[in-house]
Amino acid sequence: MSGWLADRKQPSYAFPTCPTLNDPEARSDISAKTGGRELTQAPGKGGHKGGASVAPSSGFAASIFKCCVRAIRKGVLIQRVSRTDKEFHFQNWFKSRLQETSLNFEVGGRNTYPDFRLVAAAEGYELKGLAYPGRTASFDSNSQLPSGFHNGRTIYYVFGRYPKRPDGNSYPVLDLVICHGDFLNADHDYLHKNQSVRCFGSYGDILIRDRKMYVVPTPFRLVEGLAHQQTLIVPGDTMVEKDLAPVGYLLRREADELIAAYSFDLKTNQLDSRKVPNPAAGREHIFRAWRLKESPLTSVSMCDLEGEEDRPQARKR
Protein backbone atom coordinates (compact mmCIF):
# COMPACT_ATOMS: atom_id res chain seq x y z
CA MET A 1 0.00 0.00 0.00
CA SER A 2 1.33 3.44 -0.89
CA GLY A 3 0.30 7.05 -0.45
CA TRP A 4 -1.23 8.79 2.52
CA LEU A 5 -2.76 5.61 4.00
CA ALA A 6 0.54 3.76 4.21
CA ASP A 7 2.49 6.79 5.37
CA ARG A 8 0.27 7.59 8.33
CA LYS A 9 2.19 8.18 11.54
CA GLN A 10 1.19 8.12 15.18
CA PRO A 11 0.58 11.76 16.18
CA SER A 12 2.91 13.00 18.89
CA TYR A 13 1.48 15.88 20.83
CA ALA A 14 4.25 18.37 21.50
CA PHE A 15 3.22 22.02 21.61
CA PRO A 16 4.92 25.27 22.54
CA THR A 17 4.86 26.10 26.21
CA CYS A 18 3.42 29.40 27.38
CA PRO A 19 3.00 31.28 30.67
CA THR A 20 -0.43 31.92 32.11
CA LEU A 21 -1.94 35.06 30.68
CA ASN A 22 -3.48 35.96 34.03
CA ASP A 23 0.02 36.59 35.43
CA PRO A 24 0.77 40.33 34.96
CA GLU A 25 4.44 39.62 34.32
CA ALA A 26 3.52 36.92 31.82
CA ARG A 27 1.12 39.26 30.02
CA SER A 28 3.80 41.91 29.55
CA ASP A 29 6.27 39.29 28.36
CA ILE A 30 3.78 37.91 25.84
CA SER A 31 2.85 41.41 24.67
CA ALA A 32 6.50 42.26 24.07
CA LYS A 33 7.08 39.07 22.13
CA THR A 34 4.01 39.36 19.94
CA GLY A 35 4.63 43.03 19.27
CA GLY A 36 8.02 42.13 17.90
CA ARG A 37 6.51 39.16 16.02
CA GLU A 38 8.86 36.80 17.85
CA LEU A 39 7.77 33.23 17.17
CA THR A 40 7.88 30.25 19.49
CA GLN A 41 8.68 26.76 18.25
CA ALA A 42 6.10 25.45 15.82
CA PRO A 43 4.51 22.02 16.38
CA GLY A 44 5.93 20.91 13.03
CA LYS A 45 9.40 21.28 14.53
CA GLY A 46 8.46 19.25 17.57
CA GLY A 47 6.66 15.97 17.90
CA HIS A 48 4.37 16.24 14.85
CA LYS A 49 6.97 15.76 12.16
CA GLY A 50 10.08 14.67 14.01
CA GLY A 51 12.96 16.60 15.47
CA ALA A 52 13.55 17.93 18.94
CA SER A 53 10.42 17.87 21.06
CA VAL A 54 9.35 20.45 23.63
CA ALA A 55 7.41 19.78 26.81
CA PRO A 56 3.78 19.06 25.88
CA SER A 57 1.48 21.86 26.97
CA SER A 58 -1.76 23.35 25.76
CA GLY A 59 0.09 26.33 24.26
CA PHE A 60 -2.20 29.35 24.52
CA ALA A 61 -5.40 27.29 24.22
CA ALA A 62 -5.96 26.93 27.97
CA SER A 63 -5.50 30.66 28.58
CA ILE A 64 -7.85 31.55 25.72
CA PHE A 65 -10.35 29.01 27.07
CA LYS A 66 -10.26 30.61 30.52
CA CYS A 67 -10.78 34.06 29.02
CA CYS A 68 -13.88 32.78 27.20
CA VAL A 69 -15.27 31.10 30.32
CA ARG A 70 -14.88 34.21 32.44
CA ALA A 71 -16.57 36.32 29.78
CA ILE A 72 -19.53 33.92 29.76
CA ARG A 73 -19.77 34.13 33.56
CA LYS A 74 -19.69 37.91 33.44
CA GLY A 75 -22.62 37.84 31.04
CA VAL A 76 -20.72 39.13 27.99
CA LEU A 77 -23.23 38.61 25.19
CA ILE A 78 -22.91 37.85 21.51
CA GLN A 79 -23.76 40.97 19.53
CA ARG A 80 -25.03 40.46 16.01
CA VAL A 81 -25.29 43.33 13.56
CA SER A 82 -28.71 42.22 12.30
CA ARG A 83 -30.94 39.18 12.07
CA THR A 84 -29.32 38.35 8.72
CA ASP A 85 -25.95 37.82 10.43
CA LYS A 86 -25.85 34.03 10.61
CA GLU A 87 -22.11 33.49 10.38
CA PHE A 88 -19.92 36.12 12.01
CA HIS A 89 -21.66 36.94 15.31
CA PHE A 90 -20.01 34.13 17.29
CA GLN A 91 -16.70 34.75 15.51
CA ASN A 92 -16.83 38.39 16.56
CA TRP A 93 -17.51 37.36 20.17
CA PHE A 94 -14.46 35.08 20.15
CA LYS A 95 -12.36 37.74 18.42
CA SER A 96 -13.08 40.08 21.34
CA ARG A 97 -11.86 37.40 23.75
CA LEU A 98 -8.59 37.08 21.79
CA GLN A 99 -8.15 40.83 21.99
CA GLU A 100 -8.54 40.67 25.77
CA THR A 101 -5.55 38.31 26.03
CA SER A 102 -3.20 40.90 24.42
CA LEU A 103 -2.11 38.22 21.95
CA ASN A 104 -1.46 39.32 18.40
CA PHE A 105 -3.42 37.32 15.86
CA GLU A 106 -4.42 37.30 12.23
CA VAL A 107 -7.99 36.95 10.99
CA GLY A 108 -8.57 34.63 8.05
CA GLY A 109 -10.62 35.57 5.03
CA ARG A 110 -14.04 34.20 4.18
CA ASN A 111 -12.67 31.08 2.46
CA THR A 112 -9.43 30.61 4.39
CA TYR A 113 -8.61 28.15 7.17
CA PRO A 114 -8.47 28.47 10.12
CA ASP A 115 -10.49 31.53 11.14
CA PHE A 116 -7.85 32.92 13.53
CA ARG A 117 -4.06 32.40 13.55
CA LEU A 118 -1.86 33.40 16.48
CA VAL A 119 1.40 35.25 15.90
CA ALA A 120 3.23 34.22 19.08
CA ALA A 121 2.79 30.50 18.43
CA ALA A 122 1.91 28.25 15.52
CA GLU A 123 -1.70 27.82 16.60
CA GLY A 124 -4.95 28.27 14.71
CA TYR A 125 -8.58 28.43 15.86
CA GLU A 126 -11.55 27.40 13.75
CA LEU A 127 -14.95 28.65 14.95
CA LYS A 128 -18.23 26.74 14.77
CA GLY A 129 -21.30 28.53 16.10
CA LEU A 130 -24.33 26.29 16.61
CA ALA A 131 -27.92 27.42 17.13
CA TYR A 132 -29.72 25.60 19.93
CA PRO A 133 -32.12 23.89 19.71
CA GLY A 134 -31.16 22.91 16.20
CA ARG A 135 -28.51 20.98 14.36
CA THR A 136 -25.78 20.47 16.96
CA ALA A 137 -24.83 16.82 16.36
CA SER A 138 -22.75 17.53 13.24
CA PHE A 139 -21.29 20.40 11.25
CA ASP A 140 -20.30 20.95 7.64
CA SER A 141 -16.61 21.32 6.91
CA ASN A 142 -16.43 22.81 3.46
CA SER A 143 -13.35 21.74 1.49
CA GLN A 144 -11.27 21.20 4.63
CA LEU A 145 -11.07 17.95 6.55
CA PRO A 146 -10.72 18.68 10.28
CA SER A 147 -7.39 17.81 11.84
CA GLY A 148 -5.20 18.88 14.72
CA PHE A 149 -2.40 19.97 12.42
CA HIS A 150 -2.57 22.10 9.27
CA ASN A 151 0.11 23.99 7.37
CA GLY A 152 2.55 23.92 10.30
CA ARG A 153 -0.02 24.92 12.92
CA THR A 154 -1.74 23.15 15.78
CA ILE A 155 -5.47 23.55 15.17
CA TYR A 156 -8.16 23.95 17.82
CA TYR A 157 -11.90 23.98 17.15
CA VAL A 158 -14.12 26.33 19.12
CA PHE A 159 -17.78 25.28 19.41
CA GLY A 160 -20.28 27.66 20.93
CA ARG A 161 -24.03 27.18 21.17
CA TYR A 162 -26.43 30.11 21.34
CA PRO A 163 -30.24 30.51 21.31
CA LYS A 164 -31.79 29.70 17.96
CA ARG A 165 -34.52 32.35 18.29
CA PRO A 166 -33.24 35.14 20.55
CA ASP A 167 -35.46 38.05 21.50
CA GLY A 168 -33.07 40.58 19.97
CA ASN A 169 -29.58 40.99 18.61
CA SER A 170 -27.84 40.30 21.93
CA TYR A 171 -27.82 36.83 23.44
CA PRO A 172 -25.62 34.57 25.58
CA VAL A 173 -23.20 31.77 24.78
CA LEU A 174 -25.06 28.78 26.20
CA ASP A 175 -22.10 26.40 26.33
CA LEU A 176 -18.58 26.23 24.96
CA VAL A 177 -16.11 23.55 23.89
CA ILE A 178 -12.56 24.18 22.73
CA CYS A 179 -11.07 20.94 21.47
CA HIS A 180 -7.85 19.91 19.79
CA GLY A 181 -8.56 19.10 16.14
CA ASP A 182 -7.26 15.56 16.52
CA PHE A 183 -10.27 14.79 18.68
CA LEU A 184 -12.33 15.13 15.49
CA ASN A 185 -9.84 13.50 13.13
CA ALA A 186 -6.26 12.43 13.88
CA ASP A 187 -5.05 12.03 10.28
CA HIS A 188 -2.44 14.68 9.41
CA ASP A 189 -1.46 13.26 6.01
CA TYR A 190 -4.59 13.53 3.89
CA LEU A 191 -4.36 16.40 1.40
CA HIS A 192 -7.66 17.88 0.27
CA LYS A 193 -7.93 18.97 -3.37
CA ASN A 194 -10.92 20.12 -5.42
CA GLN A 195 -10.92 18.56 -8.88
CA SER A 196 -13.11 18.89 -11.95
CA VAL A 197 -14.02 17.12 -15.19
CA ARG A 198 -15.15 18.66 -18.46
CA CYS A 199 -17.31 17.65 -21.42
CA PHE A 200 -20.59 17.31 -19.49
CA GLY A 201 -23.95 18.27 -20.98
CA SER A 202 -25.37 18.01 -24.46
CA TYR A 203 -22.80 20.43 -25.90
CA GLY A 204 -19.88 19.06 -23.92
CA ASP A 205 -18.91 22.45 -22.52
CA ILE A 206 -20.10 22.07 -18.91
CA LEU A 207 -17.64 21.44 -16.12
CA ILE A 208 -18.42 19.26 -13.10
CA ARG A 209 -16.58 20.38 -10.00
CA ASP A 210 -15.86 17.90 -7.24
CA ARG A 211 -15.88 20.09 -4.15
CA LYS A 212 -15.99 17.81 -1.12
CA MET A 213 -18.09 18.65 1.90
CA TYR A 214 -17.20 16.75 5.07
CA VAL A 215 -19.96 16.28 7.66
CA VAL A 216 -18.28 15.88 11.04
CA PRO A 217 -19.71 14.94 14.46
CA THR A 218 -19.47 17.76 17.00
CA PRO A 219 -18.14 17.21 20.53
CA PHE A 220 -21.75 17.61 21.71
CA ARG A 221 -22.57 14.41 19.78
CA LEU A 222 -19.41 12.54 20.73
CA VAL A 223 -19.26 13.33 24.44
CA GLU A 224 -21.86 13.01 27.18
CA GLY A 225 -21.89 15.82 29.73
CA LEU A 226 -20.85 18.88 27.69
CA ALA A 227 -24.25 20.57 27.52
CA HIS A 228 -24.56 23.86 29.45
CA GLN A 229 -20.90 23.72 30.54
CA GLN A 230 -17.55 25.10 29.32
CA THR A 231 -15.00 22.40 28.53
CA LEU A 232 -11.48 22.17 27.12
CA ILE A 233 -10.48 18.91 25.37
CA VAL A 234 -6.79 18.27 24.69
CA PRO A 235 -4.56 15.21 24.19
CA GLY A 236 -4.28 13.15 27.36
CA ASP A 237 -0.65 13.96 28.22
CA THR A 238 -1.04 17.71 27.72
CA MET A 239 -0.08 19.95 30.64
CA VAL A 240 -2.51 22.73 31.56
CA GLU A 241 -2.62 25.49 34.17
CA LYS A 242 -3.22 24.63 37.85
CA ASP A 243 -6.61 26.38 37.97
CA LEU A 244 -8.08 23.76 35.62
CA ALA A 245 -9.48 20.46 36.89
CA PRO A 246 -9.88 17.21 34.92
CA VAL A 247 -13.41 15.92 34.38
CA GLY A 248 -12.76 12.80 32.34
CA TYR A 249 -10.65 10.82 29.91
CA LEU A 250 -11.98 10.43 26.38
CA LEU A 251 -10.77 7.60 24.14
CA ARG A 252 -11.14 7.49 20.37
CA ARG A 253 -10.20 4.30 18.51
CA GLU A 254 -9.34 4.23 14.81
CA ALA A 255 -11.69 2.37 12.46
CA ASP A 256 -10.89 -0.98 10.86
CA GLU A 257 -11.48 0.38 7.36
CA LEU A 258 -11.08 3.71 5.59
CA ILE A 259 -12.65 5.07 2.42
CA ALA A 260 -9.87 5.32 -0.17
CA ALA A 261 -11.99 6.29 -3.18
CA TYR A 262 -15.53 6.99 -4.29
CA SER A 263 -17.38 7.25 -7.61
CA PHE A 264 -20.65 8.78 -8.75
CA ASP A 265 -22.81 7.37 -11.55
CA LEU A 266 -24.45 10.29 -13.37
CA LYS A 267 -27.10 8.03 -14.90
CA THR A 268 -28.29 6.35 -11.72
CA ASN A 269 -27.22 9.08 -9.26
CA GLN A 270 -25.56 6.33 -7.27
CA LEU A 271 -22.58 7.16 -5.04
CA ASP A 272 -20.27 4.24 -4.29
CA SER A 273 -17.19 4.04 -2.11
CA ARG A 274 -14.17 1.75 -2.01
CA LYS A 275 -12.77 0.87 1.40
CA VAL A 276 -9.33 -0.43 2.33
CA PRO A 277 -7.94 -1.76 5.61
CA ASN A 278 -6.77 0.97 7.94
CA PRO A 279 -3.03 0.41 8.67
CA ALA A 280 -3.62 2.06 12.06
CA ALA A 281 -6.76 0.04 12.88
CA GLY A 282 -7.45 -0.12 16.60
CA ARG A 283 -4.98 2.63 17.49
CA GLU A 284 -6.23 4.51 20.52
CA HIS A 285 -6.06 8.28 20.91
CA ILE A 286 -6.56 9.42 24.49
CA PHE A 287 -7.83 12.90 25.31
CA ARG A 288 -8.67 14.62 28.55
CA ALA A 289 -11.45 17.09 29.35
CA TRP A 290 -10.81 20.05 31.66
CA ARG A 291 -12.84 22.79 33.33
CA LEU A 292 -12.06 25.73 35.56
CA LYS A 293 -11.92 24.52 39.17
CA GLU A 294 -14.76 26.82 40.22
CA SER A 295 -16.99 25.25 37.51
CA PRO A 296 -19.31 22.27 38.08
CA LEU A 297 -16.92 19.32 37.85
CA THR A 298 -19.44 16.77 36.65
CA SER A 299 -17.69 14.03 34.71
CA VAL A 300 -17.84 13.55 30.95
CA SER A 301 -17.63 10.36 28.90
CA MET A 302 -17.75 9.20 25.30
CA CYS A 303 -21.21 8.57 23.88
CA ASP A 304 -22.03 5.11 22.55
CA LEU A 305 -22.13 5.49 18.77
CA GLU A 306 -21.96 1.75 18.04
CA GLY A 307 -24.07 0.85 15.01
CA GLU A 308 -25.15 4.41 14.22
CA GLU A 309 -23.40 4.32 10.85
CA ASP A 310 -25.91 1.68 9.76
CA ARG A 311 -28.96 3.76 10.58
CA PRO A 312 -30.59 5.71 7.75
CA GLN A 313 -30.14 9.45 8.08
CA ALA A 314 -32.74 11.83 6.65
CA ARG A 315 -31.20 14.81 4.89
CA LYS A 316 -32.25 18.08 6.47
CA ARG A 317 -33.39 20.83 4.14
Backbone hydrogen bonds, N-H to C=O, Kabsch-Sander energy under -0.5 kcal/mol:
donor,donor_aa,acceptor,acceptor_aa,energy
7,D,3,G,-1.8
8,R,5,L,-0.8
13,Y,11,P,-0.5
14,A,12,S,-1.3
23,D,20,T,-1.5
27,R,23,D,-2.7
28,S,24,P,-1.9
29,D,25,E,-1.9
30,I,26,A,-2.9
31,S,27,R,-2.6
32,A,28,S,-2.1
33,K,29,D,-2.0
34,T,30,I,-2.9
35,G,31,S,-2.3
36,G,32,A,-1.4
37,R,34,T,-1.3
38,E,33,K,-2.9
39,L,37,R,-0.5
40,T,120,A,-1.1
44,G,152,G,-0.6
45,K,42,A,-1.8
46,G,43,P,-1.8
48,H,43,P,-1.3
49,K,43,P,-0.5
50,G,46,G,-0.6
58,S,239,M,-1.5
61,A,58,S,-1.9
64,I,60,F,-2.5
65,F,61,A,-2.7
66,K,62,A,-2.4
67,C,63,S,-1.9
68,C,64,I,-2.1
69,V,65,F,-2.5
70,R,66,K,-2.4
71,A,67,C,-1.6
72,I,68,C,-2.2
73,R,69,V,-2.2
74,K,70,R,-1.6
75,G,72,I,-1.1
76,V,71,A,-2.7
77,L,75,G,-0.5
78,I,171,Y,-3.3
80,R,78,I,-0.6
80,R,169,N,-2.6
85,D,82,S,-1.6
86,K,84,T,-1.2
92,N,88,F,-2.9
93,W,89,H,-1.6
94,F,90,F,-2.3
95,K,91,Q,-2.6
96,S,92,N,-1.8
97,R,93,W,-1.2
98,L,94,F,-2.2
99,Q,95,K,-2.1
100,E,96,S,-1.4
101,T,97,R,-0.8
101,T,98,L,-0.9
102,S,99,Q,-1.1
103,L,98,L,-0.9
106,E,117,R,-3.1
108,G,106,E,-0.5
108,G,115,D,-3.3
112,T,109,G,-1.3
116,F,125,Y,-2.0
117,R,106,E,-2.6
118,L,123,E,-2.4
119,V,104,N,-2.1
120,A,104,N,-0.6
123,E,121,A,-2.3
124,G,154,T,-2.9
125,Y,116,F,-2.8
126,E,156,Y,-2.7
127,L,125,Y,-0.5
128,K,158,V,-2.8
130,L,160,G,-2.8
132,Y,162,Y,-2.9
136,T,134,G,-1.1
139,F,216,V,-2.2
141,S,214,Y,-3.6
142,N,140,D,-0.7
143,S,141,S,-0.7
143,S,212,K,-1.9
144,Q,141,S,-0.6
148,G,185,N,-0.6
150,H,153,R,-2.4
153,R,150,H,-1.6
154,T,122,A,-2.8
155,I,148,G,-1.6
156,Y,124,G,-2.6
157,Y,179,C,-3.2
158,V,126,E,-3.0
159,F,157,Y,-0.6
159,F,177,V,-3.4
160,G,128,K,-1.7
160,G,158,V,-0.5
161,R,175,D,-2.0
162,Y,130,L,-1.9
164,K,132,Y,-2.0
171,Y,78,I,-1.6
174,L,161,R,-3.1
174,L,172,P,-0.7
175,D,161,R,-0.9
176,L,229,Q,-2.1
177,V,159,F,-2.6
178,I,231,T,-2.2
179,C,157,Y,-2.6
179,C,177,V,-0.5
180,H,233,I,-2.3
181,G,155,I,-2.8
183,F,180,H,-2.1
184,L,181,G,-1.3
185,N,181,G,-1.8
188,H,186,A,-0.6
192,H,190,Y,-0.6
195,Q,193,K,-0.5
195,Q,210,D,-1.2
197,V,208,I,-2.3
200,F,206,I,-2.4
204,G,201,G,-1.1
206,I,200,F,-2.0
208,I,197,V,-3.0
209,R,207,L,-0.6
210,D,195,Q,-3.3
210,D,208,I,-0.5
211,R,209,R,-1.1
212,K,210,D,-0.7
214,Y,141,S,-2.4
215,V,213,M,-0.5
216,V,139,F,-2.7
216,V,214,Y,-0.6
218,T,137,A,-1.9
221,R,218,T,-1.3
222,L,218,T,-1.8
223,V,219,P,-2.6
224,E,301,S,-3.7
226,L,223,V,-0.6
229,Q,226,L,-1.6
231,T,176,L,-2.4
232,L,290,W,-2.5
233,I,178,I,-2.7
234,V,288,R,-2.1
236,G,286,I,-3.0
238,T,235,P,-2.1
239,M,56,P,-1.1
244,L,241,E,-1.4
245,A,291,R,-3.6
247,V,289,A,-2.7
248,G,289,A,-0.7
250,L,287,F,-3.1
252,R,285,H,-2.6
254,E,283,R,-2.6
258,L,276,V,-2.6
260,A,258,L,-0.6
260,A,274,R,-2.8
261,A,274,R,-1.4
263,S,272,D,-2.9
265,D,270,Q,-2.7
266,L,264,F,-0.7
269,N,265,D,-2.0
270,Q,265,D,-0.8
272,D,263,S,-2.9
272,D,270,Q,-0.6
274,R,261,A,-3.3
276,V,258,L,-2.5
278,N,256,D,-2.9
281,A,278,N,-2.1
282,G,254,E,-1.7
283,R,280,A,-2.3
285,H,252,R,-3.1
286,I,284,E,-0.5
287,F,250,L,-3.2
288,R,234,V,-3.1
289,A,248,G,-2.9
290,W,232,L,-2.8
291,R,245,A,-2.2
293,K,243,D,-2.3
295,S,292,L,-2.3
300,V,247,V,-2.3
301,S,224,E,-1.7
303,C,222,L,-3.3
305,L,303,C,-0.9
308,E,305,L,-2.1
310,D,307,G,-1.4
311,R,308,E,-1.3
314,A,312,P,-0.5
